[in-house]
Amino acid sequence: MKTDKNLLFVFIGLSFIMALGLPLVDNEIYYNFLARNLDWSFFDHPPLLMSAIYLVEKLSFNLLGIRFLSMSSWVLSLFLFYKWTAFYMSKEKSLLATVCMSSCLALLGTSFLVFPDIVATPLILGSFVAIHSKRFWLAGLLVGLAGLGKWNAVLATPYIFMVVLDFCLKEKSYKPMIGLCKTALLAGLCQFPQLYWNYQNEWASFQFHLQDRYSSKKSGFMDYLEKSLNIVFILLVSGLPLAWTLFNKKIFLGMKSGFIKNRALWVGFACATLPFVMAGLKGQMRLYWFGLSWVFLIPLIVQNMSPSLAVYLKKTQKLYVGLLAFVLILALLPVPAMLKAHEVFPLKYHLKLNIRGALLGWDQWRNIPEIKAALSDKSYGFVTSNYRIAGRSALYFGDAGIPGRIRAVGHPHGLKFIGDNKISHEIEKLVLYADSRFKANNWLDKYCVQKPQWKNHKVFQFGYHVKDIKWAVCEKRP
């Protein structure tokens, strides 16, 4: 048990070091931009995370202060996970399960990065604890707020239904179902902000998540086979270092024999996994999407783990700690260490592999005399090729770029629904700009009276050319 506690503190410590030592990544910059443009909801995400970022930014002196959200959320999530799994197993095994969660690769990123999961995960786990304690109103409030944090919170509701169904069967009474109705009512009422926003904005969130983000290209048998194997691979990798225990015969047989007893967990796992399997078959897959799947799988595995297998697992986790520490050191090294590898190995440098790549160059570009002049002149507007680029540049624009003078037009929705997307009548000239990570600039010409002359700002890191920011200035088309 002491070893489990030590491992838990080590994994939490590594998460804190990463939270405080690594710069903001692309998604965090985008969420920060949305937080400065608060609304009832947003086309790709519910509003709770952005509201939390807004409040924390008001209280912190540093942009990295928003990482306080991820650190505090992660500790709370682990505590609630421990409390929840204690309904299924002994305290000793519940602690082991919590260690497994703290090291799970699918959840590790959200232990230090400010993603929507940091508000959704503790609320989902809190709703599980509440429903097992038959606190139906509290469960409804928590799962409802989780839905305002991330869409996939709805995938946790079948588990809640199954727990209540088990209450009914055990007690031979329908009264728990009345409690479930209370839970469902309050959870549904909590969704008013995003439903109201979608009603006003062409149901854009549903269109985006159910249609726009997926390829319409038809796939053949071999393509589906490749995607299916990729899904299985990602599911297993996302569960490291625990995933290998699924191949243990005793674990497999124990999970099989305990199916009826743990049917709520199995239903939770299936409902948390199948939508993303379908998304994977359509060409969209993220490793962290399986985080909720492993929340359900971990107690299923640990319940059936023998003491000897637990010893092997702890050895694996210790090796995993060393690997994470090595990766962390690499991530914290100056950029030249990454660039020098290009000289040693025949690998092409790619900006997306640089954890600092999202913010590179924007401070330099902002200080170009023409850009500085445009920022101080309210007759200039800024039109960029992608909503993520809008978020990055806005960090260096300050109040000048938020919200009325910066627009992104490259995404099917982009910043379409932030404030009044129409370029203000006061705007007479435009600064067009695009980043080398996106194929994009010529089609921005249509916003100009005449075809603009594009310029290229090269970004260098320690003598290496690592990025281009393409930009132009023009008269706005009426």
C-alpha positions in Angstrom: 0.0 0.0 0.0 2.9 2.3 0.8 4.3 1.7 -2.7 1.0 2.6 -4.2 0.9 5.9 -2.4 4.5 6.7 -3.4 3.7 5.9 -7.0 0.6 8.1 -6.9 2.5 11.0 -5.5 5.2 10.6 -8.1 2.7 10.6 -11.0 1.0 13.7 -9.6 4.4 15.4 -9.2 5.3 14.7 -12.8 2.0 16.2 -13.9 2.6 19.3 -11.9 6.1 19.7 -13.3 4.8 19.4 -16.8 2.0 21.9 -16.0 4.4 24.5 -14.7 7.3 23.8 -17.1 5.7 23.5 -20.5 4.4 26.4 -22.5 0.8 26.6 -23.6 -0.1 24.4 -26.6 -2.3 25.1 -29.6 -5.6 24.0 -28.0 -5.0 26.0 -24.8 -4.2 29.1 -26.8 -7.5 28.7 -28.7 -9.5 28.2 -25.5 -7.9 31.2 -24.0 -9.0 33.2 -27.1 -12.6 31.9 -26.6 -12.5 32.8 -22.9 -11.9 36.5 -24.0 -15.1 36.3 -26.1 -17.5 34.6 -23.7 -20.8 33.4 -25.0 -23.6 31.0 -24.0 -21.7 28.3 -25.9 -19.3 27.8 -28.8 -19.6 25.8 -32.0 -17.1 23.1 -31.1 -17.2 23.2 -27.3 -19.6 23.9 -24.4 -18.9 27.1 -22.4 -17.8 25.9 -18.9 -14.1 25.6 -19.5 -13.9 29.0 -21.1 -15.8 30.5 -18.2 -13.3 28.9 -15.8 -10.4 30.2 -17.8 -11.9 33.7 -17.8 -12.2 33.7 -14.0 -8.7 32.3 -13.4 -7.1 34.8 -15.8 -8.8 37.6 -13.8 -7.1 36.3 -10.7 -3.7 35.3 -12.0 -0.7 37.4 -13.0 0.6 35.0 -15.6 -0.9 33.2 -18.6 0.3 29.9 -17.2 -1.9 30.6 -14.3 -4.7 28.8 -16.1 -2.7 25.6 -15.5 -3.9 25.9 -11.9 -7.2 24.6 -13.3 -5.6 21.4 -14.7 -3.6 20.7 -11.5 -6.4 21.2 -9.1 -8.9 19.3 -11.3 -6.5 16.3 -11.6 -6.1 15.9 -7.8 -9.9 16.2 -7.4 -10.5 13.6 -10.2 -8.1 11.1 -8.5 -9.8 11.6 -5.2 -13.3 11.1 -6.6 -12.1 8.1 -8.7 -10.8 6.5 -5.4 -14.1 7.2 -3.7 -16.1 5.8 -6.7 -14.0 2.6 -7.1 -14.4 1.9 -3.4 -18.0 0.9 -4.2 -16.6 -2.0 -6.2 -13.5 -3.2 -4.3 -11.5 -3.0 -1.2 -9.6 0.3 -0.2 -6.3 -1.3 -1.1 -7.4 -2.2 -4.6 -9.1 1.1 -5.0 -5.8 2.8 -4.2 -4.1 0.6 -6.9 -6.8 1.5 -9.3 -6.2 5.2 -8.6 -2.5 4.8 -9.3 -3.5 3.2 -12.6 -5.6 6.1 -13.4 -2.9 8.6 -12.5 -0.5 6.9 -15.0 -3.1 6.2 -17.8 -1.7 7.6 -21.0 -5.2 8.6 -22.3 -5.7 10.8 -19.2 -2.2 12.0 -18.6 -2.4 14.9 -21.1 -5.4 16.3 -19.3 -3.5 16.1 -16.0 -1.5 19.1 -16.9 -3.0 20.6 -20.1 -6.1 22.9 -20.0 -8.5 20.8 -22.0 -12.3 20.5 -21.6 -11.7 17.2 -19.9 -10.4 19.0 -16.8 -13.9 20.3 -16.0 -15.8 17.3 -17.3 -13.8 14.4 -15.7 -14.2 15.4 -12.0 -17.8 16.3 -12.5 -18.6 13.0 -14.1 -16.8 11.1 -11.4 -18.6 13.2 -8.8 -21.9 12.2 -10.4 -20.9 8.5 -10.1 -20.2 8.9 -6.4 -23.5 10.8 -5.9 -25.6 8.2 -7.7 -24.1 5.3 -5.7 -25.0 7.3 -2.6 -28.5 7.9 -4.0 -28.1 11.6 -4.0 -30.1 12.0 -7.1 -30.4 15.8 -7.3 -26.6 16.2 -6.8 -25.9 13.6 -9.4 -28.1 15.5 -11.9 -26.4 18.8 -11.1 -22.9 17.3 -11.5 -23.5 15.4 -14.7 -25.4 18.4 -16.1 -22.4 20.7 -15.4 -20.2 18.0 -16.9 -22.2 18.3 -20.1 -21.4 22.0 -20.1 -17.8 21.1 -19.9 -17.5 18.5 -22.7 -20.0 16.9 -25.0 -18.9 13.3 -24.2 -20.4 13.7 -20.7 -23.6 12.4 -22.2 -21.8 9.0 -22.7 -21.6 8.6 -18.9 -25.4 8.7 -18.5 -26.0 5.0 -19.5 -23.8 4.0 -16.6 -25.9 6.1 -14.2 -29.1 4.5 -15.6 -27.6 1.0 -15.1 -26.6 1.8 -11.5 -30.2 2.9 -10.7 -31.6 -0.2 -12.5 -29.4 -2.4 -10.3 -30.9 -0.5 -7.3 -34.4 -1.3 -8.5 -33.6 -5.0 -9.1 -31.9 -5.4 -5.7 -34.6 -3.6 -3.7 -37.5 -4.9 -5.9 -38.8 -1.4 -6.0 -39.4 1.3 -8.7 -38.6 4.2 -6.3 -35.0 4.6 -7.4 -36.4 5.3 -10.9 -38.2 8.3 -9.5 -34.8 9.5 -8.2 -33.4 8.9 -11.7 -36.1 11.2 -13.2 -34.9 13.9 -10.8 -31.3 13.4 -12.0 -32.4 13.5 -15.6 -34.5 16.6 -15.1 -31.8 18.7 -13.5 -29.1 17.4 -15.9 -31.3 18.5 -18.8 -32.0 21.9 -17.4 -28.3 22.5 -17.1 -28.0 22.2 -20.9 -30.1 25.4 -21.5 -27.1 27.6 -22.3 -25.7 25.5 -25.1 -29.2 24.5 -26.4 -30.2 28.2 -26.5 -27.0 29.1 -28.3 -27.4 26.4 -30.9 -31.0 27.4 -31.4 -29.8 30.9 -32.3 -26.9 29.6 -34.4 -28.3 27.0 -36.8 -27.5 24.1 -34.5 -23.9 24.5 -35.4 -22.4 22.3 -32.6 -24.5 19.4 -33.7 -23.6 19.9 -37.4 -19.9 20.2 -36.5 -19.7 17.1 -34.3 -22.0 14.9 -36.3 -21.0 15.9 -39.9 -18.6 18.7 -40.6 -15.5 17.2 -38.9 -15.7 13.9 -40.8 -14.5 13.1 -44.3 -17.2 12.4 -46.9 -14.9 10.2 -48.9 -16.1 6.6 -49.2 -13.8 3.9 -47.9 -13.2 0.4 -49.2 -12.7 -2.9 -47.3 -8.9 -2.5 -46.9 -9.3 1.1 -45.7 -11.8 0.0 -43.0 -9.6 -2.8 -42.0 -6.6 -0.5 -41.6 -8.7 2.0 -39.6 -10.1 -0.8 -37.4 -6.6 -2.0 -36.5 -5.5 1.5 -35.9 -8.5 2.0 -33.4 -7.5 -1.2 -31.5 -3.9 -0.1 -31.4 -4.8 3.4 -30.1 -7.2 2.0 -27.5 -4.4 -0.3 -26.1 -1.7 2.4 -26.3 -4.0 4.9 -24.5 -4.3 2.5 -21.6 -0.5 2.1 -21.0 1.0 1.0 -18.7 -2.1 -1.1 -17.6 -3.2 -2.3 -21.0 -0.9 -5.3 -21.1 -2.9 -6.9 -18.3 -5.8 -7.4 -20.6 -3.9 -10.3 -22.2 -3.6 -12.1 -18.8 -5.7 -15.2 -18.8 -6.9 -14.8 -15.1 -7.9 -11.1 -15.7 -9.8 -12.1 -18.9 -11.7 -14.9 -17.2 -12.4 -12.9 -14.1 -13.8 -10.0 -16.2 -15.9 -12.6 -18.1 -17.3 -14.3 -15.0 -18.1 -11.0 -13.3 -20.0 -9.6 -16.3 -23.4 -9.6 -14.6 -22.2 -8.1 -11.3 -20.3 -5.4 -13.2 -22.8 -4.8 -16.0 -23.1 -1.1 -15.2 -19.3 -0.8 -15.8 -19.5 -2.8 -19.0 -22.4 -0.7 -20.3 -20.4 2.5 -19.4 -17.3 1.2 -21.2 -19.3 0.3 -24.3 -21.1 3.6 -24.5 -17.9 5.6 -23.9 -16.1 3.7 -26.6 -18.4 2.9 -29.5 -19.0 6.6 -30.6 -15.2 7.1 -31.0 -14.8 3.8 -32.7 -17.4 5.0 -35.3 -15.5 8.3 -35.5 -12.3 6.4 -36.1 -13.9 4.5 -39.0 -14.7 7.9 -40.5 -11.1 9.0 -40.2 -11.1 11.0 -36.9 -9.2 9.6 -33.9 -7.5 11.1 -30.9 -5.7 9.1 -28.2 -7.3 11.1 -25.3 -10.8 10.4 -26.6 -10.5 7.0 -24.9 -10.0 8.5 -21.5 -13.5 7.8 -20.3 -13.3 4.3 -21.7 -10.4 3.6 -19.4 -12.2 5.1 -16.4 -14.6 2.2 -16.7 -12.0 -0.4 -17.7 -9.5 0.2 -14.8 -11.9 -1.0 -12.1 -12.9 -4.0 -14.2 -9.2 -5.0 -14.5 -8.0 -4.2 -11.0 -11.0 -6.1 -9.4 -9.6 -9.3 -10.9 -5.9 -8.6 -10.3 -4.0 -11.1 -8.2 -1.3 -9.9 -5.7 1.5 -11.4 -7.9 0.2 -9.6 -11.0 -0.1 -6.4 -9.0 3.6 -6.7 -8.2 4.5 -7.0 -11.9 2.2 -4.0 -12.7 4.0 -1.8 -10.1 7.4 -2.7 -11.7 6.0 -1.7 -15.0 4.8 1.6 -13.6 8.2 2.3 -12.1 9.7 1.8 -15.6 7.0 4.0 -17.0 7.9 6.8 -14.5 11.5 6.7 -15.8 10.2 6.9 -19.4 7.9 9.9 -18.6 10.8 11.6 -16.8 13.0 11.1 -19.9 10.3 12.5 -22.2 9.8 15.4 -19.9 13.5 16.3 -20.0 13.4 16.2 -23.8 10.3 18.5 -23.8 11.9 21.0 -21.5 15.2 21.1 -23.4 15.9 24.1 -25.6 14.7 23.9 -29.2 18.2 23.3 -30.6 18.2 19.8 -29.1 15.3 19.0 -31.4 16.7 20.7 -34.4 20.2 19.1 -34.0 18.5 15.7 -34.4 17.7 16.7 -37.9 21.4 16.8 -38.7 22.1 13.4 -37.1 19.1 11.5 -38.4 17.5 11.8 -41.8 14.3 13.2 -40.3 12.5 16.3 -41.7 11.9 19.0 -39.1 8.2 19.5 -38.6 6.7 22.4 -36.7 3.9 20.2 -35.3 6.5 18.1 -33.4 7.8 21.2 -31.6 5.8 21.8 -28.4 6.7 25.5 -28.7 5.7 25.6 -32.3 2.3 27.2 -31.9 3.7 30.4 -30.4 6.9 30.7 -32.4 7.3 34.0 -34.3 4.1 35.8 -33.5 5.8 38.3 -31.1 8.4 39.1 -33.8 5.7 39.4 -36.5 3.6 41.8 -34.3 6.6 44.1 -34.1 6.9 44.6 -37.8 6.3 48.4 -38.3 3.3 47.9 -40.7 1.6 45.5 -38.3 2.3 47.7 -35.3 0.8 50.6 -37.2 -2.3 48.6 -38.1 -2.8 47.5 -34.5 -2.9 51.1 -33.3 -5.3 52.1 -36.1 -8.9 51.1 -35.6 -9.6 51.4 -39.3 -7.7 48.1 -39.8 -9.2 44.7 -39.4 -7.3 41.3 -39.2 -8.4 38.3 -41.2 -6.6 35.0 -40.8 -6.8 31.6 -42.4 -7.7 29.5 -39.4 -9.3 30.0 -36.0 -6.3 28.5 -34.1 -4.1 31.1 -35.8 -6.5 33.8 -34.6 -6.0 32.5 -31.1 -2.2 32.5 -31.3 -1.9 36.0 -32.8 -4.5 37.4 -30.3 -2.1 36.6 -27.4 0.2 39.2 -28.8 -2.4 41.6 -30.2 -3.7 42.4 -26.7 -7.1 44.2 -26.6 -6.5 45.5 -30.1 -7.5 42.2 -31.6 -10.4 41.2 -29.4 -13.2 40.8 -30.3 -14.2 43.1 -33.2 -11.0 43.4 -35.3 -9.9 39.8 -35.8 -11.7 37.1 -37.9 -10.9 33.6 -39.1 -12.4 32.4 -42.3 -10.6 29.1 -43.1 -12.7 26.7 -41.1 -16.3 25.6 -42.0 -17.3 27.7 -39.0 -14.1 29.2 -37.7 -15.0 32.2 -35.6 -18.3 32.6 -37.4 -20.3 32.6 -34.2 -18.0 34.8 -32.0 -19.8 38.2 -31.6 -20.7 39.8 -34.9 -18.7 38.0 -37.5 -19.3 40.6 -40.2 -16.3 42.9 -40.6 -17.2 46.2 -39.0 -18.2 49.1 -41.3 -15.5 51.1 -39.5 -12.9 48.8 -41.0 -11.4 50.2 -44.2 -8.2 48.2 -44.5 -7.3 44.6 -43.8 -4.3 42.7 -42.6 -4.4 39.2 -44.0 -2.2 36.5 -42.5 -1.6 32.8 -42.6 0.9 30.4 -40.9 3.0 27.8 -42.8 1.2 25.0 -40.9 -1.9 25.7 -43.1 -2.1 25.8 -46.9 -3.8 29.1 -47.0 -3.5 32.6 -48.3 -4.6 33.2 -51.9 -8.2 32.6 -51.2 -8.1 35.5 -48.6 -7.7 37.8 -51.6 -11.4 37.9 -52.2 -11.8 40.2 -49.2 -9.7 42.9 -50.9 -10.5 45.5 -53.6 -7.3 44.5 -55.5 -5.1 41.4 -55.3 -2.7 42.1 -52.4 1.0 41.7 -52.5 1.9 38.9 -50.1 5.0 39.1 -47.9 6.7 36.3 -46.0 8.0 36.7 -42.5 10.6 34.0 -41.8 10.9 32.7 -38.2 14.3 31.4 -37.1 15.3 29.5 -34.0 19.0 29.4 -33.3 19.8 29.9 -36.9 17.3 27.4 -38.2 14.4 28.5 -40.5 11.5 26.8 -38.8 8.4 28.7 -39.8 6.8 31.2 -42.2 4.1 33.8 -41.5 2.6 35.0 -44.8 0.8 38.3 -44.6 -0.5 41.2 -46.8 -2.3 44.5 -46.4 -5.1 45.7 -48.6 -8.2 47.9 -49.0 -11.3 46.1 -47.8 -13.8 45.1 -50.4 -17.1 46.9 -49.7 
